């Protein structure tokens, strides 16, 4: 510490602020550790002492909001607390920690988690705001296991899958918050969703297995073709999904710049597993894309904009065939047909599935050229089920070359 002097309001007022980026201290001669920190823009009372063997400096308040005598009295209280082992800064952080709400914790989690894609972040916000908006202003310490049980059961009446998803999201937020709190030596709220595992109350949700039945593929394909002929552009989207196994969001963001004419391939950028996914185009798919008019940067566009409304095609198919086929059903259909024709490592590569714990598959690298024959084999199988003639194309369509160029 520097030289000491009895601190007064007048002394503080008359002491000039230092230059930018610097700070100065005045230490009191009547109470050890009591002082004033003066920076370019403020003057604040502080108290500095040792707590549990470590030096701690506590900010009391700003001058002139606090008078010197009031600040000195607070400093004496802090001296007693720190002498008995209490760390005022830790107490302050603990108090702040206990006031953090689910809404704040959600915001912090989304801001700090670099592994979550934008769509996943939106899903977190949408699900929690849809089913647990009444909890957003609750402290994490206020949400109890009993509340979790009741909310889970309430949402499960509408959708068991959504009930589980909500609780998984809340669990992730709690665990992330707890990890940061432990690092900073703070009290950690218990994760209330643990009650669902303890009582075995997680909803049993069967993995969806719907796809286009093999014996109905001809009807399904014929209906899509009729809708295409009637000018229903979304029908082409469904054919694209069926012939590639792409996820709907991947297909919708496909741009003309992602079409490689010379290599007869397409590339989906920044997919679910954060990798670009390049697929060779089978003969039918290449011919189909070559006929599409170019209305903008995206491949799946009309003169009115991006093709996002797919439901009217689903309803038309339902009316004609009795089949309700979702975009992801077509991915399952592609994968199911491919699984009968190809080894597992090729199926994973075509559908862009992560290899997970299978270390061996991680070493199996297949180029686009290596995938061309398997991709054509799957396309041929789909077309055969659809009752279509398989026509091979050996040269790229010049119209498409001009469109993309």
HELIX and SHEET records of a PDB file:
HELIX    1   1 UNK A    9  UNK A   14  1                                   6    
HELIX    2   2 UNK A   68  UNK A   83  1                                  16    
HELIX    3   3 UNK A   88  UNK A   98  1                                  11    
HELIX    4   4 UNK A  102  UNK A  112  1                                  11    
HELIX    5   5 UNK A  118  UNK A  131  1                                  14    
HELIX    6   6 UNK A  133  UNK A  135  5                                   3    
HELIX    7   7 UNK A  145  UNK A  156  1                                  12    
HELIX    8   8 UNK A  160  UNK A  183  1                                  24    
HELIX    9   9 UNK A  194  UNK A  198  1                                   5    
HELIX   10  10 UNK A  214  UNK A  216  5                                   3    
HELIX   11  11 UNK A  217  UNK A  229  1                                  13    
HELIX   12  12 UNK A  234  UNK A  244  1                                  11    
HELIX   13  13 UNK A  248  UNK A  252  1                                   5    
HELIX   14  14 UNK A  256  UNK A  258  5                                   3    
HELIX   15  15 UNK A  283  UNK A  290  1                                   8    
HELIX   16  16 UNK A  311  UNK A  321  1                                  11    
HELIX   17  17 UNK A  327  UNK A  341  1                                  15    
HELIX   18  18 UNK A  344  UNK A  351  1                                   8    
HELIX   19  19 UNK A  359  UNK A  362  1                                   4    
HELIX   20  20 UNK A  368  UNK A  385  1                                  18    
HELIX   21  21 UNK A  398  UNK A  404  1                                   7    
SHEET    1   A 4 UNK A  24  UNK A  27  0                                        
SHEET    2   A 4 UNK A  34  UNK A  38 -1                                        
SHEET    3   A 4 UNK A  43  UNK A  51 -1                                        
SHEET    4   A 4 UNK A  54  UNK A  62 -1                                        
SHEET    1   B 3 UNK A 259  UNK A 260  0                                        
SHEET    2   B 3 UNK A 265  UNK A 268 -1                                        
SHEET    3   B 3 UNK A 277  UNK A 280 -1                                        
SHEET    1   C 2 UNK A 301  UNK A 302  0                                        
SHEET    2   C 2 UNK A 305  UNK A 306 -1                                        
END                                                                             
